[in-house]
Amino acid sequence: MYRFGEIKIMINQKSLFMLAAMTASSSFVQAATINNAGFEDGWSNWNETEPAAISGSAYKGSKSLKIQGSPGRVYQNVDVDRNTQYTLSAYVLGKGQIGINDLNGLFKNEKFNVSSWTKVSRTFTTANTGTLQVFAKHDKSSNDVRFDNFSLTKGTSGGGDTGGGDTGSGSGIASNITNGSIFDLEGNNPHPLVNSNTLEFVPLEARHITPNGNGWRHEYKVKESARAAMTETYEVFEATVKVEMSDGGKTIISQHHASDTGTISKVYVSDTDESGFDDSVAGNGIFDVYVRLRNTSGKEEKHALGTIRSGGSFNLKVVNNYGDVDVTALGTTFGIPVEDDSESYFKFGNYLQSQDPYTLDECGESGNSDSFKECFKDLGITKAKVTMTDVSYTRRTN
């Protein structure tokens, strides 16, 4: 069933000024408005597929959406700006999913399974289409699922939990990182916890190596007992990242690692001449920030996220939504379904690469710390510090 209700527009002081300047024949349109977002007006503005109902049990107000089984689903068409980043959010209870579909190839969803009202979010970038569908659906469980208070805003989500896990509070470091419940530290001298909201990673001092590694590491990694398949894991990592690096340096600041020596996702900060990025010039002090993701066919796809100079900062967000990985930095998001691995694990920090920035040849011997020392000396890499603040990590496994 489908019917239109009233279109409600919030007008602030600035909007009133703009409206006054328009002619009487002009219309005022507010993009990205989800009408009847809390279902207080019943089915107004929503298309519905049974079995679904309006519930009197709500997160806010007096009503919410209740979907009682598969293929229960609702959707609403929403006007959006083209090629723009948005965050879709809703308060949910039960097991289901929310998402968007522009009917032209762009599909992003967020699965959840929560036992109390919880805010879930999904950030995405629109394509060259001005309208998309916002949807909510059941996820084939035996129980009802409820939805309330949808929102669609430009940019990344400004808060709220995305399901289980300890994300810390305020700007402090999440305790599931520092207390050893989920993460182990590679390179414990010096320990990177500077204060309650800052981590410093300094591989030139820590000098940690692994048997098949290609450089010095200083990283946190999910411990072996907590590893699971990418498709069985929902996780969100966020931090403000500051990189201080000698010209020609290259490091990995986050990655999803497979159970063997392979990697599924990697976020680089690199001053090399590797092609395909925004700068791609070696040794000029401009660092490309980019991501490599291994797709479900086992081939890597790479994407430029932007550039910084030494001492610059940016916000990083990495989401693994049950095997669909999205990476956001410097206002750009890239994501694809990735290759699965039964014991994958997330890492973040500073993995300084032993690599010539011009030829891209490895200049150290795997597992040989002395060879890395000589390499970095020859390359003039005397500074390599990554500082992360406002670090949070949320994780849920099936």
Legacy VTK file of the C-alpha trace (Angstrom):
# vtk DataFile Version 3.0
C-alpha trace
ASCII
DATASET POLYDATA
POINTS 398 float
0.000 0.000 0.000
1.190 3.553 -0.640
-0.175 7.026 -0.059
1.235 10.519 0.303
1.089 12.382 3.571
2.068 15.914 4.431
5.552 17.000 3.431
7.122 18.598 6.487
10.065 20.963 5.973
12.196 22.293 8.810
13.016 25.955 8.101
15.689 27.723 10.112
16.601 31.425 10.077
18.923 31.023 7.121
16.253 29.131 5.185
13.722 31.896 5.824
16.105 34.452 4.348
16.604 32.292 1.257
12.883 31.694 0.931
12.090 35.384 1.099
14.426 36.010 -1.800
12.551 33.612 -4.063
9.727 34.680 -6.334
6.191 33.577 -5.619
6.336 31.064 -8.453
9.564 29.416 -7.213
9.601 26.233 -5.149
11.847 25.399 -2.183
13.154 21.822 -2.119
15.133 20.306 0.730
17.139 17.328 -0.589
17.683 14.102 1.344
14.478 14.370 3.379
12.996 11.096 4.602
9.343 11.915 5.182
7.479 10.235 8.038
10.858 8.942 9.224
9.456 7.632 12.520
6.210 6.140 11.104
4.093 8.433 13.303
1.799 8.920 10.263
1.492 5.208 9.575
2.364 4.210 6.017
2.500 7.767 4.633
5.364 8.091 2.090
6.403 4.423 2.430
5.884 1.478 0.060
5.303 -1.752 1.975
5.655 -5.481 1.284
3.956 -7.900 3.664
4.336 -9.055 6.356
4.825 -5.626 7.945
2.855 -3.508 10.405
2.904 -0.276 12.380
3.873 -1.007 15.986
3.005 0.839 19.184
6.419 -0.041 20.625
8.797 2.761 19.592
12.243 4.156 20.229
10.833 7.679 20.091
7.258 8.892 19.779
4.371 6.436 19.792
4.938 4.318 16.681
7.591 2.355 14.782
7.792 -0.067 11.863
7.504 -3.777 12.631
8.454 -6.343 9.985
7.285 -9.804 10.999
9.056 -12.068 8.523
10.583 -12.498 5.089
10.093 -11.013 2.485
8.833 -8.097 4.588
10.270 -4.828 3.319
9.527 -1.088 3.082
11.091 1.632 0.962
10.811 5.333 0.185
12.169 7.307 -2.775
14.378 10.212 -1.653
15.939 13.082 -3.632
19.724 13.388 -3.163
22.614 15.391 -4.565
24.673 13.560 -7.144
28.192 12.300 -6.375
27.852 13.275 -2.715
28.622 11.427 0.510
25.664 10.649 2.794
25.046 8.656 5.959
21.835 6.679 6.389
20.871 5.990 10.025
17.981 4.404 11.899
17.184 3.069 15.358
16.549 -0.668 15.209
15.625 -3.637 17.386
16.065 -7.266 16.304
17.743 -8.763 13.241
17.452 -7.114 9.843
19.019 -4.556 7.557
18.707 -0.997 6.284
20.170 0.372 3.070
19.886 2.309 -0.172
19.394 1.309 -3.803
19.561 3.790 -6.668
18.287 1.164 -9.168
21.301 1.929 -11.331
24.008 -0.269 -9.801
24.578 1.410 -6.426
23.448 -0.799 -3.522
24.663 -0.398 0.082
23.166 -2.109 3.105
23.835 -2.435 6.816
22.983 -5.678 8.630
22.364 -5.778 12.364
21.315 -8.134 15.146
20.647 -6.274 18.405
18.553 -6.990 21.512
17.840 -3.348 22.469
17.119 -0.155 20.528
20.395 0.685 18.756
21.408 3.296 16.206
22.941 1.782 13.063
24.458 3.769 10.192
25.830 3.284 6.700
27.940 5.880 4.856
28.034 5.863 1.052
28.601 8.118 -1.937
25.817 8.669 -4.450
26.427 8.172 -8.148
25.182 10.283 -11.044
21.545 9.754 -10.051
19.409 12.262 -8.177
16.995 9.784 -6.574
17.442 6.611 -4.571
15.407 4.211 -2.477
15.884 4.049 1.288
14.802 0.604 2.473
14.379 -1.549 5.581
13.860 -5.292 5.550
13.620 -8.478 7.585
16.665 -10.759 7.609
15.129 -14.252 7.610
15.099 -14.755 11.378
12.181 -16.210 13.312
11.479 -12.982 15.210
10.027 -9.547 14.459
12.346 -6.618 13.721
11.548 -2.954 14.416
12.738 0.324 12.844
12.352 3.930 13.963
13.675 7.459 13.344
15.383 7.187 9.960
17.714 9.988 8.848
19.787 10.731 5.748
22.474 13.375 6.218
25.404 14.606 4.192
28.805 13.373 5.338
29.636 10.666 7.890
27.539 9.768 10.884
27.966 12.021 13.888
27.526 9.429 16.588
25.589 6.467 17.889
26.501 2.836 18.326
26.453 0.447 15.414
25.920 -2.652 17.482
27.846 -4.591 20.154
31.365 -3.985 21.299
33.096 -1.396 23.434
33.605 1.810 21.512
34.812 3.758 24.516
33.366 7.141 25.432
34.144 10.708 24.518
37.536 10.922 22.850
39.159 8.133 24.885
40.719 5.026 23.342
38.279 2.107 23.336
39.222 -0.296 26.131
38.833 -3.322 23.876
41.987 -2.081 22.115
44.263 -1.302 25.035
43.281 -3.917 27.626
44.131 -6.910 25.460
40.592 -8.283 25.232
40.611 -8.172 21.428
43.970 -6.733 20.305
47.617 -7.704 20.768
50.404 -5.171 20.274
53.243 -5.844 17.829
56.266 -3.872 18.948
55.930 -3.054 22.647
58.895 -0.750 23.092
57.817 1.980 23.407
54.158 1.271 24.161
52.043 3.492 21.889
49.475 4.615 24.491
50.502 8.225 25.103
47.399 9.321 27.027
43.707 8.516 27.251
42.970 9.511 23.660
46.257 9.269 21.751
48.249 6.390 20.272
51.687 6.865 18.706
53.205 4.262 16.410
56.967 4.583 15.827
58.416 1.578 13.959
61.879 3.178 13.708
62.036 2.780 17.492
59.961 -0.373 18.002
61.731 -2.280 15.166
59.342 -5.219 15.334
59.630 -7.770 12.522
57.698 -10.840 11.400
59.071 -13.800 9.384
57.497 -12.780 6.054
57.327 -9.068 6.699
58.684 -6.316 4.497
59.700 -3.718 7.058
59.433 -2.663 10.685
56.020 -2.834 12.349
54.357 -1.065 15.239
50.720 -2.189 15.157
47.734 -3.500 17.053
46.252 -6.725 15.657
43.182 -8.779 16.558
44.431 -11.674 18.656
44.365 -15.200 17.296
41.556 -16.411 19.575
39.212 -13.679 18.292
39.659 -14.185 14.537
36.749 -15.046 12.251
35.680 -15.036 8.616
35.159 -11.667 6.953
31.597 -12.731 6.074
30.859 -13.521 9.729
32.151 -10.205 11.088
30.763 -6.693 11.382
33.363 -4.156 12.509
33.978 -0.431 12.376
37.341 1.257 12.985
37.605 5.052 13.194
40.472 7.402 14.054
41.971 10.776 13.277
45.339 9.969 11.715
48.393 12.254 11.673
51.404 11.134 9.626
54.925 12.536 10.068
57.173 10.896 7.486
60.432 11.496 5.638
60.112 12.133 1.908
59.956 8.826 0.038
58.429 6.962 2.966
55.623 4.455 2.643
53.521 2.845 5.366
50.347 0.811 5.881
48.083 2.283 8.553
45.311 -0.344 8.523
44.722 -3.739 6.991
42.606 -6.854 7.057
44.925 -9.820 7.099
44.145 -13.345 5.941
45.108 -16.345 8.040
48.078 -16.971 5.742
50.506 -14.254 4.639
47.982 -12.629 2.300
46.109 -9.377 2.888
42.491 -8.535 2.090
42.507 -4.764 2.625
45.323 -2.230 2.997
45.293 1.543 3.520
48.574 3.188 2.483
50.220 6.550 3.001
52.969 6.639 0.375
55.383 9.047 -1.321
56.303 6.766 -4.265
55.867 6.809 -8.025
53.276 4.051 -8.144
50.794 4.979 -10.863
47.079 5.558 -10.575
46.900 7.916 -7.620
46.462 11.662 -7.148
50.187 12.482 -7.026
52.220 9.331 -7.811
55.543 11.214 -7.698
58.321 9.714 -5.599
60.177 11.704 -2.978
58.419 15.057 -3.449
56.890 15.224 0.034
53.316 14.689 -1.182
51.898 11.452 0.199
49.154 9.558 -1.603
46.523 8.070 0.682
44.995 5.066 -1.052
43.359 1.707 -0.458
43.847 -1.734 -1.969
41.046 -4.295 -1.621
41.182 -7.907 -2.801
37.923 -8.694 -4.561
36.015 -11.972 -4.439
37.954 -13.190 -7.501
41.252 -12.762 -5.640
42.418 -9.687 -7.591
43.363 -6.395 -5.936
41.462 -3.231 -6.755
43.101 0.064 -5.817
41.575 3.487 -5.317
42.966 6.949 -4.549
41.546 8.637 -1.440
43.556 11.884 -1.538
46.924 13.386 -0.581
48.584 14.879 2.491
51.987 16.297 3.418
54.084 15.225 6.379
52.406 16.503 9.531
48.956 16.437 7.939
45.912 14.736 9.444
42.742 13.092 8.166
39.818 11.054 9.465
39.884 7.354 8.612
36.921 4.987 8.767
37.099 1.296 7.845
33.921 -0.794 7.845
33.674 -4.537 7.290
29.976 -5.263 6.849
30.040 -9.063 6.700
32.532 -9.169 3.830
31.664 -5.859 2.188
34.523 -3.468 3.059
34.275 0.325 2.782
37.167 2.702 3.464
36.593 6.457 3.912
39.306 9.137 4.114
39.713 12.710 2.926
36.085 12.878 1.801
36.320 9.817 -0.461
34.830 6.350 0.051
35.733 3.173 -1.795
34.268 -0.227 -1.081
33.631 -3.651 -2.611
32.777 -7.175 -1.456
36.133 -8.743 -0.605
37.663 -12.192 -0.663
36.729 -14.199 2.422
39.040 -15.964 4.847
38.014 -18.208 7.729
40.395 -16.563 10.232
40.789 -12.985 9.018
41.842 -10.249 11.403
42.109 -6.453 11.496
45.345 -4.521 12.163
46.133 -0.826 12.500
49.167 1.307 13.305
52.342 1.923 11.300
53.869 -0.776 9.103
56.866 1.007 7.543
57.646 -0.503 4.146
61.200 -1.383 3.148
60.844 -0.281 -0.465
62.676 1.992 -2.888
60.208 4.829 -3.698
61.420 5.154 -7.302
61.834 1.547 -8.452
59.346 0.038 -5.953
61.861 -2.759 -5.357
62.104 -4.248 -1.872
65.379 -3.168 -0.324
65.436 -5.377 2.750
65.428 -9.108 3.435
62.251 -10.564 4.948
62.680 -11.241 8.646
66.101 -9.510 8.767
65.971 -6.430 10.981
69.550 -5.386 10.173
68.767 -5.298 6.453
65.773 -3.038 7.103
67.977 -0.747 9.165
70.426 -0.391 6.265
67.604 0.118 3.796
65.976 2.954 5.731
69.398 4.558 6.237
70.123 4.415 2.496
66.702 5.852 1.662
67.026 8.659 4.199
63.970 7.537 6.182
64.690 9.105 9.557
61.118 10.011 10.552
58.105 7.703 10.518
55.505 8.449 13.187
51.771 7.831 12.937
49.631 9.395 15.671
46.008 8.304 16.072
43.474 10.123 18.228
39.771 9.525 18.932
40.288 5.843 18.127
37.253 3.556 18.298
36.617 -0.048 17.316
33.286 -1.859 17.255
33.083 -5.548 16.453
30.380 -8.189 16.235
30.709 -11.764 14.954
28.008 -14.260 14.072
LINES 1 399
398 0 1 2 3 4 5 6 7 8 9 10 11 12 13 14 15 16 17 18 19 20 21 22 23 24 25 26 27 28 29 30 31 32 33 34 35 36 37 38 39 40 41 42 43 44 45 46 47 48 49 50 51 52 53 54 55 56 57 58 59 60 61 62 63 64 65 66 67 68 69 70 71 72 73 74 75 76 77 78 79 80 81 82 83 84 85 86 87 88 89 90 91 92 93 94 95 96 97 98 99 100 101 102 103 104 105 106 107 108 109 110 111 112 113 114 115 116 117 118 119 120 121 122 123 124 125 126 127 128 129 130 131 132 133 134 135 136 137 138 139 140 141 142 143 144 145 146 147 148 149 150 151 152 153 154 155 156 157 158 159 160 161 162 163 164 165 166 167 168 169 170 171 172 173 174 175 176 177 178 179 180 181 182 183 184 185 186 187 188 189 190 191 192 193 194 195 196 197 198 199 200 201 202 203 204 205 206 207 208 209 210 211 212 213 214 215 216 217 218 219 220 221 222 223 224 225 226 227 228 229 230 231 232 233 234 235 236 237 238 239 240 241 242 243 244 245 246 247 248 249 250 251 252 253 254 255 256 257 258 259 260 261 262 263 264 265 266 267 268 269 270 271 272 273 274 275 276 277 278 279 280 281 282 283 284 285 286 287 288 289 290 291 292 293 294 295 296 297 298 299 300 301 302 303 304 305 306 307 308 309 310 311 312 313 314 315 316 317 318 319 320 321 322 323 324 325 326 327 328 329 330 331 332 333 334 335 336 337 338 339 340 341 342 343 344 345 346 347 348 349 350 351 352 353 354 355 356 357 358 359 360 361 362 363 364 365 366 367 368 369 370 371 372 373 374 375 376 377 378 379 380 381 382 383 384 385 386 387 388 389 390 391 392 393 394 395 396 397
